[in-house]
Amino acid sequence: MALEIAALVVGLVIGALAVYAILYRRMFNMADGKARQLFETQRSDLELSIHETYGAKLEEWKATVLTERIT
C-alpha cells in the first residue's frame, strides 16, 4: 500500500512538472513572438522617420546647390 502511494505521488509530481514545462515554454514563445513583433514595428517606424527626415534634408541641400550654381 505504501509503495502504491509513493508511486502515485511520484507520478503526480512528474506530471505536474511536465505540465509546468509545457506551459512555461508556451508562455516563453508567446512573449518572444510579441517582442519580435514590437521590435519590427519600432524598426519600421524608425526607418520611415529616418527616410523622411534625411530625404527632406537631401532635397533641401539639392535646392541650395542648384541655387548656388545658378547665381
Order of alpha helices (4+ residues) and beta strands (2+ residues): alpha
